[in-house]
Amino acid sequence: KRPADEVGVIMGLLKQYMLEAIDSMERDQIRLRFLGDLSAISPELQALVDRTNEISSHIHGFQANVCLNYGGRGEAVPEDLTEEGFSSYLYSAGIPDPELIIRTSGEERLSNFLLWQCAYSEFYFCDTLWPDFDARALDKAIIAYQSRDRRFGGVK
């Protein structure tokens, strides 16, 4: 958890940014959308979010998204179902979520692979083609993984 004074500074900067954005959105044809659980921000900031949404509703230009307190799993699960309940419907039910996903061949996308399960996975991308991915390449990926600070969505 962040200290209260740090949160205050961040919220102040967000307010300043939003006021500047509101002043320029229509002129620059920029749609601004806030995604996430906004209940954690002050009513004043929530009102500014509502204002940007209203302005954005009639702009057809560039789309900018700001994610605050956002969690894809929370967004995907209906209120009458838990994350665990949702996971039980997946092909991977009963198998732990992957800690490391290695993507070979120089591709840097998921390609619809384990979208739910990889929420807290670490990713390793390499140019090696799958048939050539050997023990040495695996060791390199594991060493890279071991050097990471896993926070599972938390902050330090």
C-alpha positions in Angstrom: 0.0 0.0 0.0 1.2 3.5 -0.8 1.7 6.1 2.0 -1.2 8.5 2.2 0.9 11.5 1.3 2.1 9.8 -1.9 -1.5 8.9 -2.8 -2.4 12.6 -2.3 0.3 13.7 -4.6 -0.8 11.2 -7.3 -4.4 12.3 -7.0 -3.4 15.9 -7.2 -1.5 15.2 -10.4 -4.4 13.3 -11.8 -6.8 16.2 -11.1 -4.4 18.6 -12.8 -4.0 16.3 -15.8 -7.8 15.9 -16.1 -8.4 19.6 -15.9 -5.9 20.2 -18.7 -7.3 17.3 -20.7 -10.9 18.7 -20.4 -9.6 22.0 -21.7 -8.1 20.5 -24.9 -10.2 17.4 -25.7 -12.6 19.0 -28.1 -10.0 21.2 -29.7 -7.6 18.2 -30.3 -10.4 15.7 -31.0 -9.2 13.3 -28.2 -11.6 10.9 -26.5 -10.5 10.2 -23.0 -11.9 7.1 -21.2 -11.2 6.0 -17.7 -11.4 2.2 -17.0 -11.4 0.4 -13.7 -13.0 0.6 -10.2 -13.2 4.3 -9.8 -14.9 4.1 -6.3 -11.4 4.5 -4.7 -11.0 8.1 -6.1 -12.5 11.2 -4.6 -16.0 12.4 -5.6 -14.3 15.4 -7.1 -12.2 13.2 -9.4 -15.2 11.0 -10.2 -17.1 14.1 -11.3 -14.2 15.0 -13.6 -14.2 11.5 -15.0 -18.0 11.9 -15.7 -17.2 15.2 -17.4 -14.5 13.6 -19.7 -16.9 10.8 -20.6 -19.6 13.3 -21.5 -17.2 15.3 -23.7 -15.8 12.1 -25.2 -19.3 10.9 -26.2 -19.4 13.3 -29.2 -15.8 13.2 -30.3 -14.7 10.8 -33.0 -10.9 11.3 -32.9 -8.0 9.7 -31.1 -9.0 7.4 -28.2 -6.9 7.5 -25.0 -7.6 5.1 -22.1 -6.5 5.6 -18.5 -6.7 2.5 -16.3 -7.1 3.2 -12.6 -7.5 0.4 -10.1 -8.2 -1.9 -13.1 -8.3 -5.7 -13.0 -9.4 -7.6 -16.1 -10.6 -10.5 -14.0 -12.8 -8.4 -11.9 -14.3 -6.8 -15.1 -14.9 -10.2 -16.7 -16.7 -12.0 -13.9 -20.4 -11.3 -13.4 -21.5 -10.4 -9.9 -23.1 -13.8 -9.3 -19.8 -15.7 -10.0 -16.4 -15.6 -8.2 -13.0 -15.7 -10.0 -12.6 -19.2 -8.7 -16.0 -20.3 -10.1 -15.2 -18.8 -13.4 -11.8 -20.6 -13.5 -13.6 -23.9 -13.0 -15.1 -23.6 -16.4 -11.8 -23.2 -18.2 -9.9 -26.0 -20.0 -7.2 -25.5 -17.4 -9.5 -26.0 -14.4 -7.5 -27.5 -11.5 -4.1 -26.5 -12.9 -2.3 -23.6 -11.3 -2.0 -20.4 -13.4 1.4 -20.2 -15.2 4.1 -18.2 -13.4 6.1 -17.8 -16.6 5.0 -17.8 -20.2 7.7 -18.1 -22.8 6.9 -16.8 -26.3 9.2 -18.0 -29.0 9.8 -16.9 -32.6 10.1 -13.2 -32.0 6.4 -12.6 -31.5 5.4 -10.3 -28.7 1.8 -11.0 -28.3 -0.4 -13.6 -26.6 -2.4 -14.6 -29.7 -5.4 -15.5 -27.5 -3.3 -17.8 -25.4 -4.4 -18.4 -21.7 -5.8 -14.9 -21.5 -7.5 -15.4 -18.1 -4.8 -17.6 -16.7 -1.9 -15.2 -17.5 -3.2 -12.3 -15.4 -0.2 -12.5 -13.1 2.3 -14.4 -15.2 5.7 -13.1 -16.1 6.5 -13.0 -19.9 9.7 -13.9 -21.6 10.0 -13.2 -25.3 12.8 -14.5 -27.5 13.6 -14.8 -31.2 14.4 -18.5 -31.0 12.0 -20.6 -33.1 10.2 -23.3 -31.2 11.9 -26.3 -32.8 15.3 -24.7 -31.8 14.3 -23.9 -28.3 16.6 -26.1 -26.3 17.8 -26.6 -22.7 20.2 -23.6 -23.0 17.3 -21.3 -24.2 15.1 -22.6 -21.4 17.9 -21.9 -18.8 18.2 -18.3 -20.2 14.4 -17.8 -19.8 14.4 -19.2 -16.2 17.4 -17.0 -15.2 15.5 -13.9 -16.5 12.4 -15.0 -14.6 14.3 -15.5 -11.4 15.6 -11.9 -11.5 12.1 -10.5 -11.5 10.3 -9.0 -8.5 6.9 -10.7 -8.5 4.2 -8.6 -6.9 1.0 -10.2 -8.3 -0.6 -6.8 -9.0 0.6 -5.2 -5.8 3.0 -2.2 -5.5 6.1 -1.6 -3.4 
